[in-house]
Amino acid sequence: MLCAIQRSPLVARRILSSYRENWASELTNKFWKDKHMDVTYRIDQKRKINGPFPGPKSQELTARRAKAVAAGVASSLPVYAAEVDGGIIVDVDGNQLIDLGSGIAVTTVGASNQAVAKAVAEQAARFTHTCFMVAPYENYIELAEKLAAITPGNFEKRAVFFNSGAEAVENAIKVARIATGRQAVVAFDHAYHGRTNLTMGLTAKAAPYKRGFGPLAPEIYRMPMSYPFREENPNISGKEAAERAILAMEKQIGGDQIAAIIIEPIQGEGGFIVPATGFLPRIAEWAKENGIVFIADEVQAGFARSGAWFASDIEGIEPDIVTLAKGIAGGMPLSGIIGRAELLDSVHGGGLGGTYGGNPVAVAAALESIKFMEEQDLAGRARQIEEKFFTRFGALQKDIKELGDIRGRGGMVAMEFVKAGGKEPDAALTKAIADECLAQGVLILTCGTYGNVVRLLPPLVIGDELLEDAFNVLEDAIRKAVA
């Protein structure tokens, strides 16, 4: 088909016209509409376990996998996806699971979002790749312009696109070092920034991310994070916690030696830690005073996930550079950085890029995803999810001594489990809860430095009935695990 399109624009127009007609027919005949949002699905948004779990087809695939896939790749689910739509994963045995993970915050607009799938198909029919560094294309520029409008900061910006969150972080550090002429980079306790050599060094947790993979990149320094639930002084303010980190930076490194400070405004893999109010603004202020590039890693918290376009917006932070990925493109692999024009333009020509970075199909998906987020007010929907979560599990916390903390923002919320009567992490209890949820057809993810945090990342298009069903299963699993 692509060869025909290249030969004749008329053929291309006919193919796309036929595609649109077929798509409209599918919407009319096969899709059903959500009751609360302007979203339609191919799959009934209901939980269903058909029989033995995992089923025979998944067991067969597990046996094949053991002979073909590297053992170092682990999976949360013991079953294999056959179809995913909205907030439902259908496995190869026909079971339907509620997805409260969104592929780790990727399918924010819902898996197999119709508008995104349509944009992907249409762009693929035009061309799938040229490499922007070889033959550039318009939608790359259009996405850069759109991000300049919606990311924090009222200043001139530049953007560049890559493939993964880790690659975005690597390039943000490259920009900071060349712009400042300095080498030192500061990250924080409980941070997660990726699995490449540099980003492993920035990541705080050793297992499974760093152990045995050294030596890691040098000139990386780790500072204390604001972690309200685990502060020795429970009354410490965000600003005081920031001053603690600033003092350590001044004494251990020196402000004039630091190229960049990188921080997740809401920490992801580290435990969905929301720093105390005032922590982020003070760190950003000190960075500015010392000519340090302040990088907000919004890979997981960005794109409406936190209840704002970006988590930095919540306290009015204007990062010098923002790293982006995950929810940006509705499931297509895409990442990027956007920041102050003078910083990104300080890099020599050819210093930034990559063969697949800003692939035209992924960029088309991103533009449609952002449009969908705007039209459906998914940031508003995230705030609704947050309210439902805190209402439900705030009440449960009063009954369950092992539920030490509930926290998060928007559709990025979590529960930290401890041994009753204290704050000792209980990873075994957390795993038991996740296992019971899975057995009942609800996928939840765990995380945290101590492995004792249940994190919820539902697609922001999830309907109230499906969300309530998932919450019922989760509450029952918690009560069963602590009984």
Residue, then its C-alpha position, 0 to 999 in steps of 0.5 A: m500500500l505504501c508503494a502505491i501511495q508514494r506513486s500517486p497522491l490520488v491513490a493516497r486520497r482514495i485509501l484514506s477516504s475509504y479508511r474514514e468510511n470504514w472507520a465510521s461504519e465500525l463506530t456505528n455498528k460495533f462500538w458502544k458509548d460510555k455513559h459519563m464521558d464522550v468516549t466509545y469502546r469496542i469492548d464492554q467495560k466490565r470485569k470478567i474471569n471465565g475460569p482457571f486463572p491463568g488460563p490454558k492459553s496463557q500457560e502455553l505462552t508462558a512455556r514458550r516465553a521461557k524458551a525465547v524471552a530473556a529471563g531479565v524481563a519480568s511481567s506483572l501479569p501471569v496472563y497475556a493480552a489479546e486486546v486492550d480497550g479503555g480500562i479493560i485488558v482482555d487476555v488470550d483466554g477471554n478474561q477481562l481485567i480492570d486496568l489500574g496501571s495504564g501500562i505504567a501511566v502511558t494509556t492516559v487517554g484509554a488503551s486503543n483510543q479511537a481518535v489516536a488509532k485513527a491518527v496513527a493509521e492515517q499517518a502510517a498511510r502517508f509515511t512511517h519514517t524519514c528521520f527528522m534529521v534527514a527529511p524533516y516533516e511538519n507534525y514534529i514542528e506542530l508538536a513542539e509548538k503545542l508543547a510550548a503552549i501548554t508546558p509551564g513557563n512564560f518564556e520562549k521554548r525549544a523542543v526535541f523528541f526521542n523514544s523513551g523517558a530515560e533518553a529524554v532525561e539523558n538529553a536534558i542532562k547533556v543540555a544542562r552540562i553544555a549550557t552551564g559548562r559544569q558537570a555535577v548533577v543532583a538527584f534525590d532520594h527515592a528518585y527513578h529516572g530510567r535504566t540507561n547508564l546515566t539514568m541508573g545513576l540518577t535512580a535511587k533504588a538499587a534492586p532491580y535497577k542498578r545492582g550488578f550493572g556498574p560502573l555508573a556515570p560519575e558526578i551524580y549526587r543524591m540529596p534528601m527528599s521531602y517525604p512527609f510520611r517518613e520524616e523524622n520530624p513530622n512537623i517539618s515544612g516543605k521549605e525547611a525540607a528544601e533548606r536541608a537539601i540546599l545546605a547539603m548541596e552547598k557543603q558537599i558540592g557547591g552551588d557554582q559546580i552544579a549543572a542541573i538539579i533533576i526532580e520528579p514533582i511527584q515521585g513515581e517508582g519511588g512511591f508516589i511521594v508528594p513533597a510537602t508544599g513549598f519544597l519544590p518552589r524553594i529548590a527551584e528558587w535556589a537553582k535560579e540563584n546559582g545558575i543551575v538548570f532546574i529539570a522537572d522530570e514529568v515523564q510519569a506525572g505529566f499530561a493531565r495525570s496529576g489533575a493539572w497539565f503538569a505536576s509542576d503547575i500545581e505549585g506554579i513551578e517554571p522548570d528550565i527544562v521538562t522531560l516528557a514521555k509515557g502519556i504523551a502519545g496514547g501508547m506510541p513510543l515517544s519522549g521529549i524535552i522542552g525548555r528555555a530556548e537559550l538552553l536548548d539552542s546552546v547545543h551545537g548542530g547535530g548534538l541532539g537527535g536520534t534515528y527514531g526520535g520524533n517518529p511521524v506516526a508517534v508524533a501524530a498520536a501525540l497531537e491527537s492525544i493532547k487534543f483529546m485530553e483538552e476536549q475531554d478535560l482529562a485533568g478535570r477527570a483526574r481530579q474526580i478520580e482523586e476525590k473518589f480515591f481519598t473519600r473511599f480509602g480515607a475512610l478505610q484508613k481509619d479501620i486498617k492500622e496497616l494502611g499507613d498513608i494514602r497520598g497522590r494527586g489526580g489519577m496518580v494515587a497510592m497507599e503505603f502499607v506498614k506493620a500495625g502499630g508503626k511505620e515499618p514497611d510491609a512488602a509482603l502484605t502489599k504483594a498479598i493485596a496485589d495478588e488477591c486483586l489480580a485473582q479477582g480480575v483487577l490489575i494494580l501495580t506496586c512500587g516504593t523504595y521498600g516495595n510496600v506501596v500500592r499505586l493506582l494509575p487508571p486510564l483517565v477515561i475510566g467510567d465510574e462504574l468500572l472504577e467503583d468495581a475496582f475499588n470494591v475489589l481492592e478494599d476487599a483484598i486489603r481487608k482479607a490480607v490484614a485479617 
